[in-house]
């Protein structure tokens, strides 16, 4: 019942987002095509392309017919046409999306795993030298913007030491394959991934540490100790597992912030992801591409939050019983 309610709520949110994405450009005064594409597009737009876009969006028909065409286009994966790249918006986004998914996905996984592991050890040793050292160092590291950390890493490891490439995701026109391609990919990914993950480790670390400190005072921990459970079992199976709940919620909620952070990281390292694509769309005022990127990111965030809700109820069945 809880999962069905969550799915319905997310479907309602999706419908509202799609409706706003359709209505807002058409509420602006003047030519709807001008509102969708902007003044700059009309400078380079030929009469033939303008006629094709009017026909594609059904802008010469009623609003209800336009909405039906809009939904039908979305179902087919048609998010519009990018006049700057002279290609369909979906094709342009799909060309950059895998790089951002790789960067953001690995950053979330690595920072969460490292933060949880350090948080468990730190919370279990509260007040000891290891706890104070981890708390101080991670709080210090989290105080720097990730793009600033990226610039420092780029200058030191890329410019001074020359250990890693300065830009891009792979070496262009190298024609690498197999293990050589993977090695080249990891060398380009090392610095942006480190910069993006390093600043975020503090969040799961603090959540896990605080949850560990609270859970250590719970009655079931005293019961486990009374039964003679080893410290490692208590630390990871009893207290550690119970401390994962706030971390999972925070990870799902931080996905939009990670995408925003990735925007600056991708610009610093000239990484060909959605962040760089969004930056170029802003510079060129490519409104259809902007709308398409924001729509894809919004739907992705909704799906991730739904997945977090489902995983949350699996880890703590008491949440499902509360509904």
Secondary structure as the mmCIF struct_conf table of DSSP 4:
data_model
#
loop_
_struct_conf.conf_type_id
_struct_conf.id
_struct_conf.beg_label_comp_id
_struct_conf.beg_label_asym_id
_struct_conf.beg_label_seq_id
_struct_conf.end_label_comp_id
_struct_conf.end_label_asym_id
_struct_conf.end_label_seq_id
HELX_RH_AL_P HELX_RH_AL_P1 UNK A 2 UNK A 27
BEND BEND1 UNK A 28 UNK A 30
HELX_RH_AL_P HELX_RH_AL_P2 UNK A 32 UNK A 37
HELX_RH_AL_P HELX_RH_AL_P3 UNK A 39 UNK A 44
HELX_RH_AL_P HELX_RH_AL_P4 UNK A 47 UNK A 57
TURN_TY1_P TURN_TY1_P1 UNK A 58 UNK A 60
BEND BEND2 UNK A 61 UNK A 61
HELX_RH_AL_P HELX_RH_AL_P5 UNK A 63 UNK A 75
TURN_TY1_P TURN_TY1_P2 UNK A 76 UNK A 77
STRN STRN1 UNK A 81 UNK A 82
TURN_TY1_P TURN_TY1_P3 UNK A 83 UNK A 86
STRN STRN2 UNK A 87 UNK A 88
HELX_RH_AL_P HELX_RH_AL_P6 UNK A 89 UNK A 124
TURN_TY1_P TURN_TY1_P4 UNK A 125 UNK A 127
BEND BEND3 UNK A 128 UNK A 128
HELX_RH_AL_P HELX_RH_AL_P7 UNK A 129 UNK A 142
TURN_TY1_P TURN_TY1_P5 UNK A 143 UNK A 143
BEND BEND4 UNK A 144 UNK A 144
HELX_RH_AL_P HELX_RH_AL_P8 UNK A 146 UNK A 153
HELX_RH_PI_P HELX_RH_PI_P1 UNK A 154 UNK A 160
BEND BEND5 UNK A 161 UNK A 161
BEND BEND6 UNK A 164 UNK A 164
BEND BEND7 UNK A 166 UNK A 167
BEND BEND8 UNK A 169 UNK A 170
TURN_TY1_P TURN_TY1_P6 UNK A 172 UNK A 173
TURN_TY1_P TURN_TY1_P7 UNK A 178 UNK A 178
HELX_RH_AL_P HELX_RH_AL_P9 UNK A 179 UNK A 215
TURN_TY1_P TURN_TY1_P8 UNK A 216 UNK A 217
BEND BEND9 UNK A 218 UNK A 218
HELX_RH_AL_P HELX_RH_AL_P10 UNK A 219 UNK A 226
TURN_TY1_P TURN_TY1_P9 UNK A 227 UNK A 228
HELX_RH_AL_P HELX_RH_AL_P11 UNK A 231 UNK A 233
HELX_RH_PI_P HELX_RH_PI_P2 UNK A 234 UNK A 240
HELX_RH_AL_P HELX_RH_AL_P12 UNK A 241 UNK A 242
TURN_TY1_P TURN_TY1_P10 UNK A 243 UNK A 243
HELX_RH_AL_P HELX_RH_AL_P13 UNK A 244 UNK A 253
TURN_TY1_P TURN_TY1_P11 UNK A 254 UNK A 254
HELX_RH_AL_P HELX_RH_AL_P14 UNK A 255 UNK A 268
TURN_TY1_P TURN_TY1_P12 UNK A 269 UNK A 270
BEND BEND10 UNK A 273 UNK A 273
HELX_RH_AL_P HELX_RH_AL_P15 UNK A 274 UNK A 284
TURN_TY1_P TURN_TY1_P13 UNK A 285 UNK A 285
HELX_RH_AL_P HELX_RH_AL_P16 UNK A 287 UNK A 315
HELX_RH_AL_P HELX_RH_AL_P17 UNK A 317 UNK A 321
TURN_TY1_P TURN_TY1_P14 UNK A 322 UNK A 322
#
